Amino acid sequence: REQLCESVQQCVLHCEVIVEGEMQVYGIEVEITDTNDHAPSFREPETELRISEMTSQGSRFPLRDAQDEDSGQNSVQSYELSGDEHFSLAVQTGPHGDRRPELVLAKALDREMTAFHELVLRASDGGEPSRTGTAHIRVSVLDVNDNAPVFSPAEYMLRVSEDMPVGSTLVTVTATDTDEGIYGHVKYLMKKFTEKASKIFQLDSETGVITLVQSLDFEEGDSFELVVQAQDGGGLYDTAKIRITVTDVNDNAPEISIRSVLSTISEDAPLGMVVALLHVRDQDSGANGKVQCSLVGGLPFRLQSLQGSLYRVVTSRGLDREAVSEYNVTVRVVDSGLRALWSSVVLSLHVLDVNDNAPMFAEERY
């Protein structure tokens, strides 16, 4: 299920059955339900945090959340922290129900008494039985660094066309730190991103410039969320979110697939007889994905729209083999984009003879 339906709550597979003789289409939906066959896991099983001894009590430090390929109740449900009285755990619930662990400073630090703190973060899912995963956290206590970097703004909203050239600069994130020397030198790094995003976007750790290193494709991903961390030389940091919305361009031509077709037809075929069943689709969205299907030329056939994106080609008037013995029926589909794209298929149809003509003498009298 996790391979077939990555990041999808309800895993439903769709297929179709076509009855050839009746030209009927029946849809089938197969839902694959989840079992608790994956344990929570941390992308970084060992994490080191550098925290100043002047950090005030109650300060919070975001931790990398655990990932569980299962869904629903079988995914990550709770976190717990063990190992040190100086720290406690808080779990924030995001707008989509995701749980985000945060390390909370419960007791003031003193580097001269304890320079390092060893913690264990445990994530548990809600399966029966429950599965768990752990991450080890090592906290290094630093000398005084009383100003953390600050992003302005804290959230960046970008709209990027999917045809933006590779190598383009998307945005420059900036955080300032009023400290001097190493405590005021800020470096940038990605803290939360998907594997796909890591291949598309690149962050310069010194300048904060985010560039495009791989072509965008609206049909493969229409939005991305990155979390960038600015960290000074003393271990203090701030984070900013970058929300990138990819806009669609008309870069996919409509596609026609022939689901069923006749190669021959009798000249006495009744009106409305089905000669072909077609499926039309366009991977673009909006007007770029809206298509119009038509037949080219004044032939004795017409298109009949079915549910979804299915069409039938049926006879619209009588056939006469003695007049026309073969038809090449061109089906053309065009999208509604500003620069419209189109495609077509040709259906070859031979007309079979029936005995509908009596012999005739050239002259009535000899």
NUVOLUM-970847 format. One record per residue: x, y, z of N, C-alpha, C in turn. Coordinates in steps of 0.001 Angstrom, whole numbers, padded with zeros to 6 digits, always signed. Layout:
N
XYZXYZXYZ;...
//
This chain:
366
+000829-001202+000000+000000+000000+000000+000863+001251+000000;+001964+001243+000764+002800+002428+000860+003534+002703-000451;+003817+001651-001227+004461+001860-002521+003461+002336-003561;+002244+001825-003501+001236+002185-004498+000665+003567-004258;+000458+003943-003007-000249+005191-002686+000566+006007-001691;+001723+006508-002113+002560+007299-001225+001858+008598-000850;+001801+008893+000435+001230+010138+000977-000242+010306+000683;-000955+009234+000425-002394+009311+000163-003121+008560+001275;-004109+009219+001907-004808+008595+003024-005656+007418+002563;-006427+007597+001505-007297+006532+001005-006705+005986-000277;-006290+004726-000246-005601+004107-001384-006624+003358-002234;-006989+003936-003334-007996+003339-004220-007387+003186-005609;-007470+001976-006154-007014+001705-007521-008232+001636-008438;-008094+002246-009587-009198+002311-010541-008844+001500-011797;-009805+000771-012296-009624+000069-013561-010981-000022-014257;-010984-000510-015468-012203-000577-016268-012331-001929-016939;-013561-002366-017092-013864-003570-017870-014720-003128-019054;-014338-003521-020243-015081-003177-021458-015673-004455-022049;-016976-004441-022243-017658-005549-022925-017624-005236-024417;-016836-005979-025156-016574-005637-026554-017844-005595-027394;-018642-006635-027270-019803-006704-028155-020808-005611-027869;-020958-005228-026592-021949-004226-026215-021375-002810-026167;-020039-002700-026288-019372-001399-026194-019724-000690-024873;-019792-001450-023762-020122-000897-022462-018864-000873-021590;-018762+000145-020736-017614+000294-019858-018084+000227-018398;-017445-000591-017600-017778-000731-016177-016544-000365-015366;-016697+000568-014416-015587+000977-013572-015473+000105-012327;-014238-000150-011912-013967-000967-010724-013034-000175-009813;-013362-000096-008524-012517+000537-007534-012084-000506-006496;-010786-000579-006259-010229-001507-005272-009534-000669-004195;-010028-000724-002979-009415+000030-001884-008499-000883-001077;-007268-000426-000883-006274-001182-000106-006190-000540+001272;-006563-001288+002296-006553-000753+003656-005197-001002+004311;-004899-000152+005279-003580-000150+005897-003501-001142+007055;-002313-001766+007202-001991-002521+008413-000730-001915+009011;-000523-002132+010280+000609-001515+010972+001878-002335+010729;+002418-002214+009503+003597-003010+009138+004865-002157+009050;+004808-000894+009515+005988-000041+009534+006087+000625+010903;+007278+000646+011426+007521+001327+012697+007930+002767+012430;+007644+003688+013355+008139+005068+013203+009664+005080+013121;+010188+006011+012353+011643+006130+012229+012007+007598+012055;+013211+007931+012518+013713+009295+012399+014739+009342+011269;+014631+010397+010453+015586+010545+009353+017005+010689+009894;+017132+011350+011056+018434+011479+011701+018353+010808+013071;+018791+009554+013194+018681+008852+014479+019530+009464+015586;+020511+010292+015211+021327+010972+016214+021382+012454+015856;+020980+013301+016806+020933+014741+016579+021731+015446+017655;+022474+016470+017226+023228+017277+018195+022674+018689+018180;+022299+019184+019352+021836+020557+019513+022868+021338+020309;+023068+022577+019887+024016+023461+020578+023195+024594+021183;+023131+024625+022516+022263+025570+023218+023101+026397+024195;+022864+027709+024157+023607+028612+025034+023175+028426+026487;+024136+028619+027387+023804+028503+028802+022937+029664+029278;+022799+030723+028484+021972+031865+028853+020545+031745+028302;+020254+030634+027666+018911+030438+027128+017894+030409+028267;+016814+031180+028111+015836+031289+029193+014982+030034+029288;+014511+029769+030496+013623+028629+030709+012345+028799+029888;+011861+027674+029403+010666+027697+028557+010967+027818+027076;+012233+028049+026731+012587+028128+025307+012324+026788+024632;+011926+026883+023383+011571+025671+022637+012494+025498+021438;+012784+024231+021141+013667+023894+020034+012990+022807+019191;+012668+023112+017945+012010+022110+017099+012902+020894+016879;+012299+019725+016966+012993+018475+016703+012472+017874+015404;+013314+017096+014759+012894+016419+013541+011819+015385+013898;+010667+015494+013241+009580+014561+013546+009845+013188+012948;+009201+012185+013511+009361+010811+013031+008464+010585+011824;+008881+009702+010959+008113+009341+009772+007611+007901+009925;+006364+007689+009531+005774+006351+009542+004987+006192+008250;+005375+005201+007445+004725+005041+006141+003284+004591+006264;+002889+004082+007426+001487+003717+007603+000641+004984+007730;-000680+004834+007687-001580+005973+007736-002573+005823+008882;-003296+006934+009135-004338+006902+010147-003799+006578+011529;-004495+005720+012233-004116+005347+013593-002791+004606+013615;-002396+004003+012511-001143+003253+012460+000072+004150+012266;-000141+005462+012041+000976+006385+011919+001384+006898+013302;+002323+007844+013327+002852+008345+014602+001742+009027+015395;+001578+008615+016658+000524+009157+017505+001054+009894+018732;+002250+009554+019212+002730+010190+020440+004260+010187+020476;+004798+011115+021290+006236+011209+021535+006454+011257+023052;+007631+010752+023466+008023+010903+024860+009531+011071+024938;+009966+011826+025946+011376+012169+026098+011882+011626+027424;+013099+011109+027406+013704+010608+028639+015181+010985+028664;+015734+011050+029892+017175+011198+029999+017683+012344+030831;+016881+013450+031033+017467+014584+031738+016371+015481+032298;+016575+015967+033540+015584+016836+034177+015588+018250+033624;+016646+018611+032888+016727+019966+032354+015781+020189+031169;+015263+019099+030601+014454+019240+029390+013132+018486+029521;+012135+019047+028899+010845+018368+028769+010432+018415+027299;+009308+017772+027027+008856+017649+025636+007485+018288+025485;+007335+019040+024394+006022+019572+023996+005752+019112+022578;+004503+018804+022293+004118+018343+020957+003053+019286+020419;+003375+019938+019310+002433+020836+018659+001672+020068+017569;+000413+020409+017423-000414+019789+016387-000589+020774+015239;-000162+020363+014036-000257+021228+012874-001672+021312+012343;-001888+022180+011332-003242+022375+010782-003809+021130+010134;-002949+020186+009740-003416+018956+009094-003355+017753+010039;-003215+018023+011340-003194+016939+012310-001824+016332+012554;-000771+016830+011874+000558+016280+012085+001113+016765+013423;+001897+015905+014085+002446+016204+015410+003922+016586+015278;+004278+017707+015893+005629+018230+015760+006264+018332+017140;+007264+017497+017449+007884+017531+018777+008795+018745+018938;+008795+019286+020129+009668+020400+020469+010336+020112+021805;+011618+020445+021878+012371+020294+023121+012202+021587+023921;+011782+021456+025175+011527+022616+026029+012555+022623+027153;+013178+023796+027337+014145+023934+028429+013380+024139+029736;+013437+023124+030613+012666+023171+031864+013490+023705+033038;+014810+023660+032944+015670+024094+034043+016891+024772+033443;+017328+025861+034061+018440+026646+033522+019698+025786+033372;+020442+026068+032304+021677+025339+032018+022869+026048+032638;+023891+025250+032935+025146+025790+033458+026266+024969+032849;+026968+025568+031876+027995+024817+031158+029129+024369+032069;+029427+025182+033111+030524+024822+034001+030193+023596+034854;+028903+023321+035070+028512+022141+035837+028293+020938+034923;+027587+021139+033820+027323+020045+032890+027438+020589+031473;+028400+020090+030740+028637+020597+029379+027806+019870+028334;+027341+018632+028657+026591+017854+027676+025391+017195+028360;+024317+017059+027611+023115+016378+028080+022707+015343+027021;+022471+014112+027469+022085+013024+026568+020598+012722+026764;+019829+012776+025675+018383+012565+025720+017989+011498+024712;+016832+010882+024954+016277+009897+024021+014834+010310+023711;+014564+010494+022431+013211+010820+021969+012597+009555+021361;+011425+009176+021880+010768+007956+021413+009439+008331+020753;+009208+007781+019539+007943+007988+018818+007188+006659+018775;+005875+006715+019029+005039+005511+019030+003857+005715+018101;+003491+004631+017406+002285+004704+016578+001089+004139+017360;-000078+004165+016732-001292+003735+017422-001759+002359+017036;-000876+001545+016449-001275+000200+016026-001406-000751+017202;-001905-001919+016908-002048-002967+017920-001324-004225+017431;-000161-004563+017967+000542-003813+019021+001241-002574+018462;+001563-001664+019355+002202-000417+018957+003662-000658+018580;+004128+000105+017576+005537+000067+017176+006195+001392+017560;+007493+001350+017835+008200+002551+018290+009499+002723+017513;+009995+003964+017535+011294+004300+016976+011949+005344+017865;+013263+005365+017930+013956+006272+018842+015008+007096+018104;+015292+008270+018671+016374+009132+018210+017136+009633+019431;+018453+009659+019324+019295+010127+020418+019652+011592+020188;+019482+012381+021234+019725+013818+021146+020847+014167+022120;+021881+014794+021597+023013+015230+022430+023003+016760+022440;+022846+017333+023620+022789+018784+023765+024143+019276+024274;+024760+020131+023461+026018+020758+023877+025718+022157+024404;+026164+022452+025614+025910+023749+026235+027048+024696+025873;+026665+025867+025340+027654+026838+024868+027736+028026+025799;+028843+028718+025665+029002+029965+026400+028066+031034+025850;+028032+032188+026504+027019+033209+026241+027011+033639+024773;+025816+033564+024209+025525+034120+022874+024063+034552+022952;+023854+035821+023257+022524+036254+023690+021628+036816+022591;+022012+036679+021330+021152+037119+020233+021100+036034+019165;+019899+035592+018859+019698+034583+017818+019434+035268+016483;+019722+034604+015392+019343+035163+014080+017828+035318+013999;+017391+036302+013228+015955+036553+013056+015664+036720+011569;+014717+035925+011086+014289+036048+009692+013290+037189+009554;+013374+037884+008448+012370+038903+008119+012157+038873+006608;+011015+038407+006142+009879+037896+006912+010130+036468+007396;+009205+035963+008209+009323+034594+008719+008715+033578+007763;+007980+034063+006761+007364+033147+005790+007408+033794+004412;+007849+033021+003429+007953+033490+002056+006924+032745+001201;+006164+033496+000402+005165+032909-000485+005593+033179-001923;+005811+032120-002691+006284+032255-004069+005320+031577-005029;+005140+032192-006208+004419+031583-007319+005390+031481-008487;+005622+030251-008931+006648+029988-009938+006029+029226-011091;+006271+029683-012308+005779+028979-013488+006586+027709-013701;+005926+026648-014144+006630+025371-014307+007671+025403-015423;+007634+026427-016295+008632+026517-017366+009795+027433-017009;+009958+027778-015720+011094+028603-015309+012400+027875-015622;+013380+028564-016220+014636+027898-016618+015427+027380-015413;+016090+026260-015609+016989+025725-014584+018135+026712-014359;+018488+026922-013111+019528+027872-012759+018993+029208-012296;+017678+029426-012430+017088+030697-012007+017091+030815-010484;+017217+032048-010002+017116+032329-008571+015653+032512-008197;+015164+031744-007230+013778+031851-006802+013602+032926-005742;+014449+032922-004731+014320+033874-003628+015631+033873-002838;+015869+034976-002151+016996+035054-001224+016431+035257+000175;+016631+034265+001049+016165+034388+002431+017251+035083+003246;+016805+035910+004184+017760+036717+004953+017400+036690+006432;+018393+036388+007239+018260+036471+008692+019389+037343+009222;+019089+038174+010214+020096+039065+010786+020371+038678+012226;+021630+038880+012642+022062+038590+014009+022880+039783+014483;+022469+040394+015592+023135+041606+016071+024418+041326+016838;+024736+040046+017085+026008+039723+017727+027156+039980+016775;+028369+039993+017340+029564+040217+016535+030367+038931+016430;+031313+038948+015493+032212+037811+015342+031489+036544+014948;+031973+035423+015491+031405+034135+015125+029943+034018+015548;+029558+034715+016624+028175+034655+017087+027222+035439+016181;+027760+036306+015348+026935+037066+014431+026992+036560+013007;+027838+035533+012754+027945+034975+011402+026856+033913+011199;+025995+034143+010218+024827+033289+010003+025070+032371+008801;+024722+031120+008996+024721+030163+007893+023310+029589+007751;+022970+029227+006509+021631+028748+006198+021681+027268+005824;+020655+026527+006244+020553+025121+005858+019087+024714+005834;+018818+023738+004970+017465+023187+004880+017217+022273+006074;+016056+022453+006741+015736+021619+007884+014557+020687+007623;+013642+021094+006741+012495+020235+006456+012189+020320+004976;+012249+019168+004313+012012+019130+002875+011806+017678+002472;+011144+017483+001346+010960+016137+000822+012156+015764-000043;+012272+014477-000328+013364+014021-001188+013260+014637-002583;+012011+014780-003070+011815+015392-004395+012278+016842-004377;+011931+017590-003306+012311+019000-003222+013825+019162-003162;+014512+018220-002515+015969+018322-002405+016657+018205-003755;+015994+017560-004725+016565+017423-006067+016228+018616-006963;+015225+019401-006571+014762+020506-007416+015338+021843-006961;+015470+022041-005635+015896+023335-005093+017238+023193-004385;+018035+024255-004475+019355+024263-003834+019514+025561-003056;+020001+025437-001827+020195+026585-000940+021677+026856-000760;+022089+028119-000983+023465+028532-000712+023588+028832+000778;+024450+028105+001461+024535+028210+002920+025062+029566+003381;+025782+030286+002538+026347+031573+002935+025447+032747+002584;+024824+032704+001401+024054+033859+000922+022551+033718+001148;+022047+032488+001364+020612+032278+001506+019865+032263+000183;+020582+032194-000924+019948+032177-002242+019430+030768-002540;+018154+030669-002923+017561+029393-003322+017420+029405-004841;+018044+028439-005506+018017+028368-006963+017339+027081-007425;+016905+027119-008672+016250+025971-009301+017306+025136-010020;+017464+023883-009611+018502+023025-010200+017900+021884-011030;+016578+021780-011058+015919+020757-011878+014576+021323-012341;+014182+020946-013557+012953+021490-014131+011745+021145-013272;+010820+022111-013188+009555+021892-012500+008563+021228-013431;+007638+020484-012863+006557+019860-013629+005286+019952-012787;+004358+020812-013212+003122+021026-012458+002373+019725-012246;+002410+018823-013256+001651+017589-013171+002246+016630-012141;+003520+016769-011798+004153+015904-010801+004152+016522-009404;+004022+017831-009325+003986+018499-008017+003631+019960-008192;+002505+020382-007597+002057+021761-007791+002374+022666-006604;+002976+022136-005543+003346+022980-004406+004457+022297-003603;+005279+023137-002967+006373+022650-002130+006448+023539-000886;+006849+022931+000225+007075+023690+001465+008459+023340+001988;+009279+024363+002135+010627+024199+002662+010729+024935+003988;+011551+024417+004882+011868+025108+006130+013370+025345+006143;+013750+026622+006193+015158+027014+006185+015536+027482+007582;+016679+027025+008040+017175+027422+009357+018393+028309+009194;+018388+029421+009900+019552+030306+009972+020199+030111+011336;+021457+029724+011330+022140+029400+012590+023422+030212+012700;+023620+030824+013873+024864+031567+014064+025938+030651+014634;+027137+031223+014845+028264+030414+015313+028133+029942+016733;+027142+030456+017469+026945+030011+018838+025857+028977+018983;+025256+028562+017890+024243+027510+017940+022821+027999+018037;+022588+029326+018108+021224+029842+018127+020711+029941+016688;+019418+029823+016533+018884+029801+015171+017444+030278+015135;+017015+030562+013932+015625+030886+013646+015259+030127+012377;+013976+029891+012180+013526+029174+010989+012516+030015+010223;+012465+029785+008928+011501+030455+008052+010922+029418+007106;+009649+029611+006769+008979+028723+005820+008968+029360+004438;+009203+028553+003440+009098+028991+002051+008036+028121+001392;+006921+028750+001030+005843+028035+000346+005904+028384-001133;+006113+027366-001957+006279+027555-003402+005085+026931-004111;+004358+027755-004858+003231+027281-005662+003644+027273-007122;+003518+026121-007771+003882+025976-009181+002640+026224-010036;+002756+027138-010986+001630+027429-011878+001774+026642-013174;+000646+026281-013738+000609+025400-014907+000820+026196-016197;+001539+025607-017147+001585+026097-018522+001122+024948-019423;+000686+025309-020598+000119+024313-021507+001241+023556-022219;+001816+022585-021513+002955+021852-022060+002644+020385-022343;+001375+020005-022255+000988+018627-022566-000134+018632-023607;+000112+017972-024732-000919+017852-025754-001956+016819-025316;-003212+017005-025739-004226+015997-025421-003836+014632-025997;-004291+013584-025342-004000+012216-025775-005296+011482-026079;-005287+010717-027183-006433+009893-027562-005983+008439-027537;-006700+007616-026810-006418+006178-026820-007659+005439-027313;-007434+004464-028181-008522+003679-028758-008772+002487-027846;-009932+002441-027213-010266+001339-026320-010842+000151-027110;-011577+000430-028158-012156-000637-028979-012539-000031-030319;-012360-000795-031411-012663-000263-032733-013005-001412-033691;-013916-001156-034626-014243-002093-035698-013374-001781-036900;-012996-002827-037634-012234-002612-038871-013131-002718-040100;-014296-003368-039951-015235-003495-041068-016644-003204-040572;-017489-002774-041516-018875-002491-041195-019723-002776-042424;-020869-003378-042213-021759-003690-043334-022439-002417-043823;-022657-002366-045154-023269-001156-045699-024728-000996-045272;-025343-002025-044738-026717-001884-044259-026767-001718-042731;-025627-001276-042125-025583-001069-040678-026621-000023-040273;-027302-000228-039142-028320+000731-038714-027692+002029-038229;-028499+003093-038229-028035+004381-037714-027740+004256-036213;-026649+004901-035788-026270+004868-034385-025417+003677-034007;-025001+002876-034986-024148+001713-034677-022765+002207-034221;-022251+001611-033124-020959+002020-032577-019833+001350-033366;-018905+002169-033856-017761+001629-034595-016457+001785-033818;-016412+002652-032794-015177+002828-032014-015511+003423-030658;-014672+003074-029667-014770+003621-028316-013428+004256-027987;-013429+005567-027666-012200+006329-027476-012143+006928-026067;-010919+007096-025575-010700+007779-024297-009774+008963-024546;-010164+010146-024035-009418+011374-024255-008982+011929-022905;-007742+012415-022811-007279+013044-021576-006200+014071-021885;-006028+015020-020960-004979+016031-021034-004439+016214-019624;-003127+016051-019452-002531+016083-018120-002461+017479-017526;-002676+018526-018330-002671+019884-017793-003931+020120-016979;-003973+021282-016285-005108+021605-015440-005818+022847-015964;-007005+023122-015413-007754+024309-015797-008092+024312-017271;-008022+025516-017870-008323+025633-019296-007334+024847-020138;-006087+024711-019661-005081+023962-020419-005418+022477-020517;-006248+021981-019593-006609+020567-019608-008011+020309-020127;-008754+021383-020467-010105+021217-020996-010025+020960-022496;-010634+019885-022957-010462+019473-024350-011804+019466-025079;-011695+019605-026425-012838+019477-027316-012494+018429-028365;-013424+017502-028582-013191+016384-029499-014134+016541-030693;-013627+016271-031897-014449+016427-033097-013966+015481-034183;-014844+015255-035196-014494+014487-036388-014194+015448-037524;-013191+015107-038322-012772+015963-039427-013469+015508-040701;-014111+016451-041411-014732+016127-042704-016186+015726-042553;-016934+015832-043659-018363+015489-043654-018608+014018-043907;-018265+013184-042963-018415+011746-043098-019710+011294-042431;-020195+010116-042782-021456+009622-042201-021281+009068-040788;-020539+009791-039963-020301+009377-038582-020385+010608-037689;-020627+010374-036408-020644+011457-035427-020102+010952-034099;-019725+011907-033242-019208+011577-031916-020338+011603-030888;-020271+010664-029956-021251+010571-028887-020490+010558-027564;-020706+011576-026722-019988+011703-025459-020598+010786-024399;-019718+010088-023650-020142+009232-022550-019665+009851-021238;-019762+009093-020121-019322+009594-018842-017811+009744-018831;-017356+010708-018032-015914+010929-017926-015364+011484-019227;-014336+010875-019742-013667+011340-020961-013786+010312-022074;-014873+009559-022095-015085+008537-023115-015993+009065-024219;-015692+008629-025448-016488+009000-026611-016747+007757-027455;-017915+007745-028110-018220+006726-029111-018256+007377-030488;-017768+006651-031482-017965+007039-032874-019087+006156-033418;-020198+006780-033843-021372+006029-034319-021739+006506-035712;-022493+005653-036434-022970+006036-037768-024081+007076-037628;-024050+008064-038550-025051+009136-038508-025993+009108-039708;-025625+008358-040753-026522+008188-041899-026149+006892-042621;-026958+006495-043596-026749+005230-044275-025456+005179-045070;-024950+003948-045205-023721+003713-045972-024059+003075-047313;-023198+003300-048288-023381+002715-049626-022010+002304-050137;-021743+000992-050109-020426+000521-050527-020130+000873-051974;-021195+000874-052814-020963+001162-054222-020526+002621-054439;-020864+003498-053476-020437+004893-053571-019081+005098-052886;-018938+004586-051660-017683+004702-050909-017426+003371-050231;-016304+002745-050538-016024+001408-049998-015102+001437-048780;-014500+002574-048491-013574+002655-047358-013576+004077-046811;-013534+004192-045472-013487+005492-044818-012238+005566-043928;-011593+006713-043956-010548+007043-042992-011101+008159-042101;-011529+007774-040907-012191+008701-040001-011132+009332-039092;-010946+010648-039198-009966+011369-038382-010662+011985-037164;-010221+011566-035979-010729+012133-034734-009676+013106-034212;-010086+014353-033978-009161+015405-033558-009583+015940-032195;-008620+016100-031296-008894+016653-029972-007949+017820-029749;-008477+018941-029234-007702+020154-029011-008026+020693-027623;-006998+021213-026911-007256+021768-025583-007617+023247-025698;-007921+023862-024542-008392+025248-024531-007324+026211-024038;-006070+025810-024095-004989+026684-023665-004835+027896-024563;-004088+028899-024077-003870+030110-024860-003190+029770-026178;-002204+028899-026102-001597+028344-027312-002030+026878-027377;-003141+026676-028063-003793+025369-028031-002901+024281-028622;-002906+023113-027968-002226+021923-028464-003283+020910-028877;-002945+020074-029853-003925+019108-030336-003237+017823-030769;-004037+016790-030963-003557+015521-031510-004735+014850-032210;-004436+013817-032975-005499+013149-033732-005143+011686-033967;-006176+010896-034268-006004+009503-034681-006882+009268-035898;-006499+008300-036710-007264+007957-037913-007778+006533-037764;-009094+006358-037933-009737+005048-037885-010035+004600-039311;-009450+003471-039717-009691+002938-041063-010847+001939-041000;-011863+002162-041855-013085+001368-041797-013454+000922-043205;-013523-000419-043410-013910-000989-044702-015402-001309-044674;-016082-000956-045771-017522-001195-045880-017743-002527-046605;-018503-003428-045977-018789-004737-046556-020047-004665-047427;-020028-005428-048494-021121-005401-049470-022288-006272-049017;-023496-005803-049313-024699-006633-049211-025386-006608-050576;-026240-007607-050852-026868-007718-052168-028070-006777-052245;-027745-005476-052464-028805-004472-052504-028995-003860-053893;-028391-004481-054951-028546-003978-056322-028869-005153-057256;-029985-005055-057994-030341-006077-058991-029560-005849-060283;-029370-006911-061118-028714-006715-062422-029546-005762-063276;-028907-005023-064167-029584-004074-065044-029040-004192-066461;-029938-004328-067459-029513-004304-068852-029155-002874-069257;-028197-002753-070096-027807-001448-070581-028902-000849-071467;-029623-001743-072217-030739-001269-073067-031950-002136-072802;-033146-001525-072943-034375-002270-072704-034757-003178-073890;-034330-002864-075136-034704-003604-076341-033502-003720-077275;-033319-004910-077806-032260-005175-078773-032904-005593-080086;
//
